[in-house]
Amino acid sequence: FGIVARDSAWRVYVTSFYFCSYTLTSVGYGDLGPKNILERAFCTGMVLTAGICWAYILGQVCAIVTDITEESIAWRKKMFQLNTLTQEHRLPGSLGTRLRSYFVQNRTQSLFMTQQKLLQDMSPQLQAEVCTELNLRWMNKVSFFRDFSLHIASLEDQEIHTLQHRLCIADISRQLKCTAFAQAESFETEHLYILSRGLVALNHRVGFDGAVWGEDFVLHDRHLIQPVSCYALTYIEVLFLTRDSFLEVIEHRRHNVPELAQIVRRYCVRMAVRRGVMAEARRRLRLREEMAEESVRSMDTLRDPPTVT
C-alpha cells in the first residue's frame, strides 16, 4: 500500500508490538510474513487470540490429567448417570438443576470417607492423636465430652498414661457417619449432629460451621429429649453419632475407661431430673389453667340459671 512504517510513531509501535507478540507466543517468524502495517495488525490480533485459546486448552488438559484419581473418576461417572437419568425420565429443568447442584457440592463428602480409611491404617497411638486433634473443636461444645477431655488433661498433668482414654475418642470418631442435605430441606433431630459445612436454622437460631446440637440423644426416655427442627439454609454436610453406636463404644471401653460411662451417667441423671421437673411443672400449670377455666364456667352457670318456660 506504499505505507512506510518509519513515517509515524504509532506505525513503529504496531510493528514493534507485532514483533514482541510473535516472540512471546513462540509462533515463529516463518518464511512468509506481513509486508505492511495493516497485515501486521491483523496478524498480531490473530496470534494473540490463538495464543490465549491454546493456553486455555493446555490448562484444561493439565487440570484433567492432575485430577485423574479414583474419587474424581467415580464422581464423573455418577454425574454421567445423573444426566442420563434426567434425560430419560424428562425431569423438570428446575429439579435437574437442583440435582446437579447437590452432587457438585456433595463431591467433598468423599474426603470424609478417605479420612476414615486412613485412620484405619494408622497405629493405635497415631489414631488417638489424630482423632483428638480432628474432633477436639466440636467435642468441647458437648458437655460430657468436654468433661471427659478435662479429665484426660488432669491425668496428663499427673503424668498418668492416657492412651486408652484417647483410643476411646478414636473409637467415637470412627462411629461418626456423614450425610448431606440440599438447600431448603427440613429434618428432625434424632442423633448428635455436627455441622461441617453450610448454614442451618435450628429452631430460633442459625448454626454455622462447627455447630453441635442434639447432645441429649443419650437420654433413654425419648419424651425428655427436646426436638430441634432443622432447616438447611444452604447445602449442608453434617456428621452424626447415633445413640446405639455411642453406647457400644462406652460398653466396649467400660473396663479400661470407666470414667466416660460415669460422666455420661451423671449427665443423663442431671438432664433427666431437670427436664422431668420442667415437664411436671408444665403439666401442673396446664392442669391449674384447666381447673380455673372450669371454675369460671361453673360460676357463669350459677350466676345465669336457665329460665323455665
N, C-alpha and C positions, 0 to 999 in steps of 0.2 A: 504493500500500500504506500510505499515511499515515506514511511514514518521512521525517523531517526530517533532512537531512544535517548541519546545524549542531549536532545534539544530541550527537555523539561525534566524537572526533579521527580515528578510523580511517575514518569515512564522509567526512570532509573530505579525508583523504589519498586515498581511492579516487576521489573527484570530481576532485581536482587531477591525479592520475595519468591519468585519462581525458582531461582537457583537454590535458595535455602530450603524450600518445600521439597524439592526433588532430592536434596541431600539428606534431610532429616528423615524422610519417609523411606529412604534407601531404595527408591524406584529405579534410579539409574538414569543416565542421560541418553543412552541409545544412539543409534546411527542416524535417526531422523528426529528432528526436534522442531519446535515452533520458530518461525522466522520473523515475526513481528509482535507488537505489543498486545494485540487482540488475541492472537493464538497463545501467547504466554499466559495471559489472564485466564483464558478458558482452561488450559492445561493445569494451571495452579489449582483452580477450583475442583477439577476432576480428580487430581492427585490427592488433595486434602479429603474430599468426600470418600474416595476409595480407601484411604488410609484409616479413617475413622471406622468405616464399616469393617475393615479387616481386623482392626484392634478389638472391636466389639465381638466379632465372631471368634477370634482367638481366645478372648477372655471367657466366653461362654463355654467353649470346648474345654479349657483348663478347669473351669469350675465343675463341669460334669465329671471330668476324669478324677479330680480330687474328691468328689462326693460319691464315688462308686464304693459304697460299703454295703454290708448285709442289710443294715437298717434302711438305708435310702432305697435300695432295690425293692425291699418289701413294701415301703411306703408308696413308691411309684406304681407298683403292681396293684396296691389297694386303690389308688386314685384311678387307675385304668378301669378296674372293676366297678368303681362307683360311677364313673362316666357312662359305662355300658349299662348299668342299672337304670340311671336316669333317662337314657335314650330309649331303651327297650320298653320301659313302662310309662314313658311320656309323663314324667313327673312335672308338676308346675315349676316354672322358672324360679320363683322365689324360694321354693323348697329345695331345689337343686343347688341354688346359691348358698343357702344355709348349710347344706350337707358338705359342700366343698370347703366352705369356711371352717366348719368344725374339724374336718380331717386335716386341713392345712395347719390349724393351730394345735391339733392333737398330736402332731408329729413329735413334739418334745417329750411326750409321755413315755416313749420308748427308752429315754435316758434313765428313767427310774428303774425300769426292768434291767437295764445294763448294770446299774449300780448294785442292784440286789444280787446279780450273778457274780459281780466282782467280790462282794462281801463273802460269798460262799467259798471263794478260792483263797481267802486270806487266812492267816493263822489266828487262833483264838485271841492272842494279845492284840494283834492289829485290828481285828474285828471290833474288839471292845473300845479301842482308842478312836477308831474312825467313826463308829456309831455314836459315841459320846459327842464328838465334835459336830456331826451332822444333825443331831437331834436335840442338842442342848438348848437351842433357841426356843423351840416350841415346848419342850418338856418343862422349862421354867415357868410356863404360863398355866400349867396344870398343878394344882396344889399338892397332890400326893406325890407326883413325880418330882416337884421342887423339894419337898421334904426328903425324899429319897436321895436326891443329889446333894443336899446339905449333909445328910448322914454320911454319904461317901466322902465328902470333903473333911468332915470331922474325923473319920477313921484315918484318912491320909495324914492329917495333922498329927495324929498319934502314932504315925509310922506303922499302921496296920495294913496288911496286904488286902487290896480291894479288887483283885482280878475277877473273882466270882460275882461281885456286885456289878462290875462293868459288863461282864458277859450277860448278865440279866438285861441290861439296857440293849445289848446287841440282839438278844432274843426278841425283845419287844420291837426293835427296828425291823427285824425280818418278818414280823407278823403284819406290818403295815401293808395295806393294799392301796392302789392308786386308781382313781376314777376321774371322769371329767363330765362337765355339764355345759351344754350350749347356752348362749345368751338367752335370757327370758325364761329359762326353765326353773321350776319350783320343786322342792323336795323337803321332806321332813327329817328331823334329826333322829337317827337310830343308833349311831355309834359315836365314838370320839373322832372328830374331824379336825384336820389341819389344812388350812388353805395354803397351797404352794404357788398359785398363780391366779391373778384376776381380782375382781371385786364381787362381793356377795352381800346382800342385805339380810341381816339376822334380826328378825322382829323389828325393833326400832333403832338399830344401829347398822353401820356399814363395816364389814370386815375387809381388811387389806391383807397383803402378803404376810403370812406367818400367823394369821388369826387362828384361834383354837376355840371350839365350842363343843358342847355335849359331854363334858367331863363327868357328869353324873350317870354315865352309862353303866357304871359298876354297881349301881343300886339294884337290889333284887326285885323290889316291888316296883312294877312299871308305872303305878299310879303316882309315885313320888318323883318321877322324872319329869322335869319341866320341858315341854315341847318347844322346839325352836323352828319357826318357819323360815326356810332359806329360799332366797330368790337370786338367781345369777344375774348380776348387772352386766357382766361381760362373760366371755368364755372363761371358765374356771377349771382348775385342776386341784383336786383335794386328795390328801392321804387320809385313810380312816383305819381305825382299830376297833375290832368287834369285841364285845364283852367275853364271848367264849374263848377267843384267842388270847386275850389278856389273862383270863383266869387260868388258862392252860399253862402260860409262862409262869405264873405265880406258883401253881402246883408243882411244876417241874423243878423250880428253884427253891422250894419250901425248905428243904433240909440244909442247903448251902447258904441261902439268903432269906432267912425268915423275917428280916426287918421289913421287906417290901409288903409281905402279906399283913404284917401288923399295922403298917402305915395306912394301907388301903382299908383295912378293917376299921380303924379309928375314923377315917374319912367317911365311910359308909354309915357308921353309927351316928356321927355328928350330923350328917346331912339328913339321915332318916328322922332323927329326933326333931331337927329344925323344921323340916317340911311337914312332918306329921303334926307338929304343934300348929303350924300355919294352916294346914288343911282342917284340923279340928276347930280352930278359931273361925275360919270361914264358914264351916258347917253350922256352928252355933250362931254366928251372926245372921246367916240366912234363915235359920230356924226362928230366931228372935224377930226378924222382919216379917216372917210369915205369921207368927203369933200376933204381932202388932196389927197387921192388916186384918186378921180375923177378928181381933177385938174391936177395931173400928167398924167393921161391917155389923158386928153384934150390937154396938151402941146405936148405929143408924137404924137398925131394925126395931130396937126398943123405943127410940125417940119417935119414930113414924110407924105406929102399928097399922096393920092392914085394916081398911074400912070394911064393914059388913053391910051389904046391900040387901 
